[in-house]
Amino acid sequence: DAKANQMSSVKIMAKDLVRIRKQNTKFLNLTAQLRAISLQMTTVQSINTMSESIKKVSKAMTKLNAQIKLPELHKAINNFVKENEKMEMKQEVMEDAMEDVFDDVEDEDEEEKIVNQVLDELQISLDQQLVDAPGQKNSGGKVENKDRELEARMGNL
């Protein structure tokens, strides 16, 4: 009897264990389904929020389009383009003028450098040439005598 009694207790406990495991599995399935439903609700809420935002943006765009007068905007853009082209032309003229001025200065500097190089190659300094230039030195009485002779001849004419 005792063994039979224990056997029936073991069967009841086994049935309870199987029932508990099934309930645990059902509970896990239910939890997963609730999470899926929660995710779907969050998605629906996001879609609703986006829909409301799109409606507001649409209203704002409608108001903006009503305020924009296309012919006036076109006219303003054309005026801007025309004035911008004028400004660019004036800027080009100014740049060309500035380049001409600075090119002349650069050319003069370059010319002076070349002259100095040539003089350095010939070992002649500009100062030395000025001293040797005619009419710069006074050779004393000879020059004065020649001047007097020329004056006397002029006077005789």
HUJOVEN-V832111 format. One record per residue. N is the residue number from 0. SS is DSSP state (helix for helix, strand for strand, loop for the rest). NEAR is the number of other ideal C-beta (glycine too) atoms within 12 Angstrom. Layout:
# HUJOVEN-V832111
n: [N	N]
ss: [SS	SS]
near: [NEAR	NEAR]
This chain:
# HUJOVEN-V832111
n: [0	1	2	3	4	5	6	7	8	9	10	11	12	13	14	15	16	17	18	19	20	21	22	23	24	25	26	27	28	29	30	31	32	33	34	35	36	37	38	39	40	41	42	43	44	45	46	47	48	49	50	51	52	53	54	55	56	57	58	59	60	61	62	63	64	65	66	67	68	69	70	71	72	73	74	75	76	77	78	79	80	81	82	83	84	85	86	87	88	89	90	91	92	93	94	95	96	97	98	99	100	101	102	103	104	105	106	107	108	109	110	111	112	113	114	115	116	117	118	119	120	121	122	123	124	125	126	127	128	129	130	131	132	133	134	135	136	137	138	139	140	141	142	143	144	145	146	147	148	149	150	151	152	153	154	155	156]
ss: [loop	helix	helix	helix	helix	helix	helix	helix	helix	helix	helix	helix	helix	helix	helix	helix	helix	helix	helix	helix	helix	helix	helix	helix	helix	helix	helix	helix	helix	helix	helix	helix	helix	helix	helix	helix	helix	helix	helix	helix	helix	helix	helix	helix	helix	helix	helix	helix	helix	helix	helix	helix	helix	helix	helix	helix	helix	helix	helix	helix	helix	helix	helix	helix	helix	helix	helix	loop	loop	helix	helix	helix	helix	helix	helix	helix	helix	helix	helix	helix	helix	helix	helix	helix	helix	helix	helix	helix	helix	helix	helix	helix	helix	helix	helix	helix	helix	helix	helix	helix	helix	helix	helix	helix	helix	helix	helix	helix	helix	helix	helix	helix	helix	helix	helix	helix	helix	helix	helix	helix	helix	helix	loop	loop	loop	helix	helix	helix	helix	helix	helix	helix	loop	loop	loop	loop	loop	loop	loop	loop	helix	helix	helix	helix	helix	helix	helix	helix	helix	helix	helix	helix	helix	helix	helix	helix	loop]
near: [7	8	9	10	11	12	13	14	14	14	14	14	14	14	14	14	14	14	14	14	14	14	14	14	14	14	14	14	14	14	14	14	14	14	14	14	14	14	14	14	14	14	14	14	14	14	14	14	14	14	14	14	14	14	14	14	14	14	14	14	14	13	12	13	13	11	12	14	12	12	10	12	15	13	13	15	14	14	14	14	14	14	14	14	14	14	14	14	14	14	14	14	14	14	15	14	14	14	15	14	14	14	15	14	14	14	15	14	14	14	14	15	14	14	18	16	13	15	17	13	10	13	9	17	15	16	11	13	15	13	13	13	11	11	10	13	12	11	13	9	10	12	16	13	13	14	15	14	14	14	13	12	11	10	9	8	7]
